[in-house]
Amino acid sequence: MEALTNFINMVNGIVWGPMMLVLILGVGLFLQLGLKLMPIFKLGTGFKLMWSGRKTSDSEKEEGDISPFQALMTAMSATVGTGNIAGVATAVFLGGPGALFWMWCTALVGMATKFSEAVLAVKYREVDEEGNHVGGPMYYIKNGLGKKWAWMGTLFAIFGTIAGFGIGNTVQSNSVASVLESNFGTPLWVTGVVLMVLTAAVLLGGIKRIGAVAGSLVPLMAISYLVAGLVVLAINADAIPHALDLIFTYAFTESAAEGGFAGAAVWAAIRFGVARGVFSNEAGLGSAPIAHAASQTKDPVRQGLIAMLGTFLDTIIICSITGLVIITSGAWTSGESGAALTSAAFAQALPGVGNYIVAIALAIFAFTTILGWSVYGERCAEYLFGVKIIVPFRILWILAVPVGTMVGLEFVWLLADTLNALMAIPNLVALALLSPVVFRLTREYFEKQAAASLAGK
């Protein structure tokens, strides 16, 4: 076991090393420039489409399984999770305040990546034997790049199926159990059983029930957390200018050691900012387009414009609130890391309440991640084995939830983190090769919009 752990550690160091960060940022920047910065300039358009996409017209009812808004919320249920609370704190602890700047950079190019993923997912999706719309990297690799590249789609599906049980299931249930035990004294087994029952209640209803639950729960939890964060920032208002100065200064200069903070080189700020940013918003990982492929839409570009909001909301908004709370509180020099650091930052401004806010937010975020990732894992498994695997997969997924609350997960976390990076490689290659399709569809969409606008006048 030790030899296997050491081997996976070595692979992890390679796949999450400089080349992966260059690949993620490089492909994202290439897509952003190829789209002429459209994802940034058309952010308002994305929000309008998201709002109107809460319901679909009768003419689009047959085109997908869930509304465009529910598709976004399903994707966000998986991305808004422990990364927004523990991941940001870890980035600041290891890379200093400058890591937050590099998280922002990752998100700005990641918006183009997420847009492209969703465009291709809708463009190349299929309808399975049960009438469900299925898509994602494995399908746009197979249908977009042809048979000679199909092996790459199969690899993605294998990595996604296995990684889901780690990063999207047991690791999440373990986080919920740990945080509820330390803050409320809830026994681990109780959390495991309750989570298993809640997961089963939602999961056995399939993508439509998951979409409905995500459409209600994700906005509620995200807005509640944002309000709590803004209250803390209002209390720490005097420290905000200094915090912003630290973020921009330490993005390009070495962070000095201070208190319990050991100091960090610029490379550490870049590395941990980018790595935690990708972990949080999943742009380039290839997971989110699996949810967007089920959207009730006839136009891939429309769903792409909605999909890119996931990266903006996750990292530019939610992660920024967490990061600013940590830096303005001064807790980043305390020597704490992960969720404990975020708890300390909230508790500093809201004594006796702040740590409970973080505990409850983390528990709900992690639960919705279990739901969102169940869709990803199920679709990957279906690609490999067909629709006959759906019911056994759901049962196995539900049973894995309580297991995660009771066992040590260091090895599972390491394996899942490594497989996540391995998922990203075939997806990023496919995005680069299929970029002409994305650029063409985008150009045609906006030309059609412009023509319709002129005709309306």
C-alpha positions in Angstrom: 0.0 0.0 0.0 2.8 2.4 0.8 4.5 1.7 -2.5 1.2 2.4 -4.3 0.7 5.6 -2.3 4.2 6.8 -3.2 3.7 6.0 -6.9 0.4 8.0 -7.0 2.1 10.8 -5.1 4.7 10.9 -7.8 2.1 10.9 -10.6 0.1 13.6 -8.7 3.2 15.8 -8.6 3.6 15.4 -12.4 0.0 15.9 -13.4 -0.6 18.8 -11.1 2.9 20.3 -11.9 3.8 23.3 -13.9 2.9 21.7 -17.3 -0.8 21.1 -16.2 -1.1 24.7 -14.9 0.4 26.0 -18.2 -2.0 23.7 -20.2 -5.1 24.9 -18.3 -4.2 28.5 -18.4 -2.8 28.2 -22.0 -5.9 26.6 -23.5 -8.2 29.0 -21.6 -6.2 32.0 -22.8 -6.2 30.6 -26.4 -10.0 30.2 -26.3 -10.6 33.6 -24.7 -8.5 35.3 -27.4 -10.1 33.2 -30.1 -13.5 34.3 -28.9 -12.2 37.9 -28.8 -12.9 38.2 -25.1 -16.6 37.6 -25.8 -17.2 35.8 -22.5 -16.1 38.9 -20.5 -17.9 41.4 -22.7 -21.1 39.3 -22.9 -21.4 38.6 -19.2 -24.6 40.7 -19.0 -26.1 38.7 -21.9 -25.3 35.5 -20.0 -27.2 36.7 -16.9 -30.2 37.7 -19.1 -30.3 34.3 -20.7 -29.9 32.6 -17.3 -32.9 34.5 -15.9 -35.1 33.8 -19.0 -33.8 30.1 -18.9 -35.6 29.4 -15.7 -38.4 28.0 -17.8 -38.3 26.8 -21.4 -40.8 27.5 -24.2 -43.0 24.8 -25.5 -41.1 24.7 -28.7 -38.0 23.6 -26.8 -39.5 21.0 -24.5 -38.3 18.1 -26.6 -34.7 19.3 -26.9 -33.4 18.3 -23.4 -34.3 17.1 -19.9 -33.9 20.1 -17.6 -34.2 23.9 -18.0 -31.1 25.9 -18.9 -31.2 27.4 -15.4 -31.4 24.0 -13.8 -28.5 22.7 -15.9 -26.4 25.6 -14.6 -27.5 25.0 -11.0 -26.7 21.3 -11.4 -23.2 22.1 -12.6 -22.8 24.7 -9.8 -24.1 22.2 -7.2 -20.9 20.2 -8.0 -18.5 23.2 -8.3 -19.7 25.3 -5.3 -18.4 23.1 -2.6 -15.5 22.6 -0.2 -13.2 24.4 -2.6 -15.0 27.7 -2.0 -14.4 27.4 1.8 -11.4 25.1 2.4 -9.8 25.4 -1.0 -9.5 29.2 -0.9 -8.1 29.1 2.6 -5.5 26.5 1.6 -4.4 28.7 -1.4 -4.0 31.7 0.9 -2.2 29.7 3.6 0.3 28.1 1.1 0.6 30.9 -1.4 -0.2 34.1 0.5 -2.8 36.8 -0.3 -1.4 36.9 -3.9 -2.9 33.5 -4.6 -6.3 35.2 -4.7 -5.2 37.3 -7.7 -4.1 34.2 -9.6 -7.5 32.5 -8.8 -9.1 35.5 -10.5 -6.9 35.1 -13.5 -7.8 31.4 -13.7 -11.5 32.3 -13.6 -11.3 35.0 -16.3 -9.7 32.5 -18.8 -11.8 29.7 -17.3 -15.0 31.5 -18.4 -13.9 30.9 -22.1 -13.1 27.3 -21.2 -16.5 26.6 -19.6 -18.3 28.4 -22.4 -16.5 26.2 -25.0 -17.2 23.0 -23.0 -20.9 23.7 -22.9 -21.1 24.6 -26.6 -19.5 21.4 -27.6 -21.5 19.3 -25.1 -24.8 20.5 -26.6 -23.5 20.4 -30.2 -22.4 16.7 -29.9 -24.8 15.3 -27.4 -26.8 12.1 -27.9 -30.1 10.6 -26.7 -29.7 7.3 -24.9 -32.0 4.3 -24.9 -34.1 5.8 -22.0 -34.6 9.1 -23.8 -32.1 11.1 -21.7 -29.9 13.7 -23.4 -26.3 12.7 -22.6 -23.1 14.5 -23.5 -19.7 15.8 -22.2 -16.1 15.4 -23.2 -16.4 11.7 -24.1 -19.2 12.5 -26.6 -17.6 15.5 -28.2 -14.3 13.6 -28.5 -16.1 10.7 -30.1 -18.6 12.6 -32.3 -16.4 15.7 -32.9 -12.9 14.3 -33.4 -13.9 10.9 -34.9 -13.2 7.2 -34.2 -9.4 7.5 -34.1 -9.7 9.8 -31.0 -12.5 7.7 -29.3 -9.9 6.0 -27.0 -9.3 9.4 -25.4 -13.1 9.7 -24.6 -13.0 6.3 -23.0 -10.0 7.3 -20.9 -11.9 10.4 -19.7 -15.0 8.3 -18.8 -12.8 5.8 -16.8 -11.1 8.6 -14.9 -14.4 10.4 -14.3 -16.2 7.3 -13.0 -13.5 6.4 -10.5 -12.7 10.0 -9.4 -16.4 10.7 -8.7 -16.5 8.3 -5.9 -13.6 10.1 -4.3 -13.7 13.9 -5.0 -17.5 13.9 -5.5 -18.7 11.5 -2.9 -16.6 10.1 0.0 -14.4 13.1 0.4 -17.5 15.3 0.6 -19.4 13.2 3.1 -16.2 13.0 5.2 -16.0 16.8 5.2 -19.7 17.1 6.3 -19.2 14.5 9.1 -16.0 16.1 10.4 -17.4 19.7 10.5 -20.7 18.6 12.1 -18.9 16.5 14.7 -16.4 19.3 15.7 -19.0 22.1 15.8 -22.2 20.3 17.0 -20.9 17.0 18.4 -23.0 15.0 15.8 -21.7 11.3 15.7 -20.1 10.4 12.4 -22.5 7.4 11.8 -25.5 9.6 12.3 -24.3 12.1 9.7 -23.6 9.1 7.4 -27.0 7.6 7.7 -28.8 11.0 7.2 -26.7 11.9 4.2 -27.3 8.5 2.7 -31.1 8.9 3.0 -31.1 12.4 1.7 -28.9 11.4 -1.3 -31.1 8.4 -2.1 -34.3 10.6 -2.0 -32.9 12.9 -4.6 -30.7 10.5 -6.7 -33.3 7.9 -7.4 -35.4 10.5 -9.2 -32.7 11.0 -11.8 -31.4 14.1 -13.5 -34.9 15.9 -13.4 -35.1 15.6 -9.6 -31.5 16.6 -9.2 -32.0 19.6 -11.4 -35.1 20.6 -9.4 -33.4 20.3 -6.0 -30.2 22.0 -7.3 -32.3 24.8 -8.8 -33.8 25.5 -5.4 -30.9 24.7 -3.0 -27.9 26.2 -4.8 -29.2 29.8 -5.1 -30.4 29.7 -1.5 -27.1 28.4 -0.1 -24.9 30.7 -2.2 -26.9 33.8 -1.4 -26.9 33.0 2.3 -23.2 32.5 2.4 -22.6 35.7 0.4 -24.8 37.7 2.8 -22.8 36.4 5.8 -19.5 37.2 4.0 -20.7 40.7 3.2 -21.7 41.3 6.8 -18.2 40.3 7.9 -16.6 42.5 5.2 -18.8 45.4 6.4 -17.5 44.9 10.0 -13.9 44.7 8.6 -14.5 47.5 6.1 -11.4 49.5 7.3 -9.1 46.6 6.4 -10.4 46.1 2.8 -8.0 48.6 1.1 -5.0 47.1 2.8 -6.3 43.6 1.9 -6.5 44.5 -1.8 -3.0 46.0 -1.6 -1.7 42.7 -0.2 -3.4 40.7 -2.9 -2.0 42.7 -5.8 1.5 43.2 -4.2 2.0 39.6 -3.2 0.8 38.4 -6.6 4.1 39.6 -8.1 6.5 39.8 -5.1 7.5 37.3 -2.4 5.2 37.2 0.7 7.1 37.8 3.9 6.8 35.5 6.9 4.3 36.9 9.3 2.9 35.3 12.5 2.0 31.7 11.8 2.4 32.3 8.0 5.7 30.9 6.8 6.0 33.2 3.7 5.7 32.3 0.1 7.5 32.8 -3.2 5.6 34.3 -6.2 5.6 30.8 -7.8 3.7 29.5 -4.8 1.1 32.2 -5.2 0.7 31.3 -8.9 0.7 27.5 -8.3 -1.8 27.4 -5.5 -4.0 30.1 -6.8 -4.3 28.4 -10.2 -4.6 24.9 -8.7 -7.2 25.8 -6.1 -9.0 28.0 -8.6 -9.4 25.0 -11.0 -10.4 22.7 -8.1 -13.1 25.2 -7.2 -14.6 26.1 -10.5 -13.6 23.0 -12.5 -13.1 24.9 -15.7 -11.2 22.6 -18.1 -11.8 19.5 -16.0 -14.6 18.4 -18.3 -17.2 17.7 -15.6 -19.6 20.7 -15.9 -20.5 20.1 -19.7 -22.0 16.7 -18.7 -24.7 18.6 -16.8 -25.1 21.3 -19.5 -25.7 18.6 -22.2 -29.0 17.8 -20.6 -30.3 21.4 -21.0 -33.5 22.1 -22.9 -32.1 24.3 -25.6 -31.7 24.2 -29.4 -28.7 26.5 -29.5 -25.3 25.4 -28.1 -24.0 29.0 -27.8 -27.0 30.1 -25.6 -26.1 27.3 -23.2 -22.5 28.3 -23.4 -23.3 31.8 -22.4 -25.2 30.5 -19.4 -22.5 27.9 -18.5 -19.7 30.5 -18.3 -21.5 32.2 -15.4 -20.7 29.2 -13.3 -17.0 30.1 -13.3 -17.8 33.8 -12.7 -20.1 33.2 -9.8 -18.0 30.4 -8.2 -14.6 32.1 -8.3 -15.0 35.8 -8.9 -17.9 36.1 -6.5 -18.0 33.3 -3.9 -14.2 32.6 -3.6 -13.4 36.3 -3.5 -15.8 36.8 -0.5 -14.0 33.9 1.3 -10.6 35.2 0.4 -11.3 38.8 1.5 -12.9 37.7 4.8 -9.7 35.7 5.5 -7.3 38.5 4.6 -9.2 41.4 6.2 -9.6 39.4 9.4 -5.8 38.9 9.7 -6.5 35.2 10.3 -4.3 34.3 7.4 -1.2 34.8 9.6 -2.6 32.6 12.4 -1.1 29.3 11.1 -4.5 27.7 10.5 -5.3 26.2 7.1 -8.3 24.8 5.2 -11.8 25.1 6.7 -10.4 25.9 10.1 -8.8 29.1 8.7 -12.1 30.2 7.2 -14.0 29.4 10.4 -11.4 31.5 12.4 -11.9 34.4 10.0 -15.7 34.4 10.3 -15.5 33.9 14.1 -13.2 36.9 14.5 -15.9 39.2 13.1 -18.9 37.3 14.4 -17.8 35.7 17.7 -19.9 32.6 18.7 -21.7 32.6 15.4 -19.2 32.8 12.6 -17.8 29.2 13.0 -21.3 27.8 12.9 -22.1 29.7 9.6 -19.1 28.2 8.0 -19.9 24.7 9.4 -23.5 24.8 8.0 -22.4 26.3 4.6 -19.7 23.6 4.3 -22.2 20.9 5.0 -24.7 22.1 2.5 -22.1 22.8 -0.2 -20.6 19.3 0.2 -24.1 17.7 0.1 -24.9 19.4 -3.2 -21.5 18.4 -4.6 -22.5 14.8 -3.9 -25.6 15.3 -6.0 -23.9 17.1 -8.8 -21.0 14.7 -9.1 -23.5 11.7 -9.1 -24.6 13.0 -12.5 -21.0 13.2 -13.8 -20.1 9.7 -12.5 -23.3 8.1 -13.8 -22.9 9.6 -17.3 -19.3 8.4 -17.5 -20.3 4.9 -16.3 -23.2 4.9 -18.9 -20.7 5.8 -21.7 -18.6 2.8 -20.8 -21.3 0.2 -20.0 -24.7 1.5 -21.4 -27.9 2.3 -19.6 -27.9 -1.0 -17.8 -25.3 0.4 -15.4 -27.5 3.3 -14.2 -29.4 1.6 -11.4 -26.4 -0.3 -10.0 -24.3 2.9 -10.2 -26.9 4.9 -8.2 -27.1 2.2 -5.5 -23.3 2.0 -5.2 -23.1 5.8 -5.1 -25.7 6.0 -2.2 -23.9 3.2 -0.2 -20.5 4.9 -0.6 -21.8 8.1 1.2 -21.8 6.7 4.8 -18.5 4.9 4.1 -16.9 8.2 3.5 -18.0 9.6 6.9 -16.3 6.7 8.9 -12.9 6.1 7.3 -9.7 8.0 6.8 -9.5 9.3 3.3 -6.0 10.5 2.7 -5.4 7.8 0.0 -8.8 8.3 -1.6 -8.3 12.1 -1.7 -4.8 11.6 -3.3 -6.2 9.2 -5.9 -9.2 11.3 -6.8 -7.1 14.5 -7.0 -4.7 12.7 -9.4 -7.6 11.3 -11.5 -9.1 14.8 -11.7 -6.0 16.0 -13.4 -6.0 13.0 -15.7 -9.6 13.9 -16.7 -8.5 17.4 -17.6 -5.8 16.3 -20.1 -8.1 14.6 -22.8 -10.7 17.3 -22.3 -8.2 20.2 -22.8 -6.7 18.5 -25.9 -10.3 18.1 -27.4 -11.1 21.7 -26.6 -8.0 22.9 -28.5 -8.7 20.6 -31.5 -12.4 21.5 -31.6 -11.9 25.2 -31.0 -12.7 26.1 -34.7 -16.1 24.6 -34.2 -16.7 26.8 -31.1 -15.5 29.9 -32.9 -17.7 29.2 -35.9 -20.8 28.5 -33.9 -20.3 31.6 -31.8 -19.7 33.9 -34.8 -22.8 32.5 -36.5 -24.9 33.0 -33.4 -24.0 36.6 -32.9 -24.3 37.4 -36.6 -27.9 35.9 -36.5 -28.6 38.0 -33.3 -27.4 41.1 -35.0 -29.5 40.4 -38.2 -32.6 39.8 -36.1 -31.9 43.1 -34.2 -31.7 45.0 -37.4 -34.8 43.4 -38.9 -36.6 44.3 -35.7 -35.8 47.9 -36.2 
